[in-house]
Amino acid sequence: MRYAFLLLLALTPLLAAAQAPDTVRVRLLAPTPPTSAVFTSSTPLTVVRDAHHETLRAGESLRLQVQGNRIGGRGLRGSSSLVILRSDAPITVQAGSRTRSYVGTMAIRQHQGRLQIVNHAPMPDYVASVVASEYHFSEIEGIKAQAVLARTYAARRMNSSRSYDVDDHTGSQVYKGIDAVTDRAKRAALETAGERLYYGDKLADAVYSSSSGGHTADNETIWHGAPRPYLRGVPDPYDADAPDHRWTTTASASAVHRAFSQRFGGRVRGLSVTEQSPEGRIVQLELAGAHPISGSQFRSAMNAAFGYRTIRSTHVEIQRRGDEYVFNGRGFGHGVGMSQYGARGQARAGRSYREILAYYYQGTTVERDIAATSPPVATTTRRWPTPRREARNAPPEDAASAPRTVRRSPTPRREARATPSAPARRAW
């Protein structure tokens, strides 16, 4: 009993700080987490595990690895079920060939024989990193639209029953840590601090993708859930200059049939589209010799077999030419909500970030929560390469939208138009 009490005393302050109201729990390095990782910081690193509380010197490395169903570490006595790391400077995580730095607290557990590393990140820093990792364009109003969506997406999924809220990859939002943050991303996070997208009194499900191909999609067309009034397809001529606005790929018909037979069973002999949305997205597809599948299942199966850029969206026409299928498609990603290339096009046309969001999520409002307005901490200015992001395909979560807590209506102000206003001169 005394041991349990000491453990509670040791872990409670750190876990309470890590799980503050405006903290996002991000699972790192999924979907294939490592069995070992090295952690360092430029300032002393506090390590809490079970009843032990110790501090490593600045720059001293800590290697944690799976030991049975627990975690052990080089230089640490025994093993633990949970290890908490905290430092006043970013914590660098090295696992395999990947090295990234993160602000906030780390919680490391053993899960299915691997390390589950969860970064409890302050929301402002998380938003700035996601914006820099997800949105590689320069128009500030588009960047600010992305900042509001990144914040809303995370806030709606916070405080889940799992040990984490979101992943760091395209299954949730891409999050590359503190080194990815750029000046524009910091500015967007600051100028939209605390702002989230609401539909009525609920946080909107702020899903988005790379390119719509000229028309966004209704949510039920892609994921077959209940229709959401603010996730309606709209014409989207603004992403016409996206590299994947129009695309064509081919694949061997026999290879396609073999891959589909292995994945869905039966002996597939052909493909036939049986239902499409008004704008042309595949809703249902018949597999000759097997059972019907959805458009999203078709895209997932094709990309698993032939590469993620084979079928870039469900807005695609299928033609059979001998032993070859020809796929003529539009856009990249699921197509629901904001198109990132479309947001860039609207920003270039002089629209503000609020106007961009109102267009893609009709009936929603942008409102600020008073408890979530602190700016990101100081960050480096390293810029990552700017290839276009991969489109995310994960469906929105079915959990009820998180209700707002403390909020006020935003103060009316003149929106930036064709020429963005100068960034606020504020120390980070």
Disulfide bonds with the S-S distance in Angstrom:
none
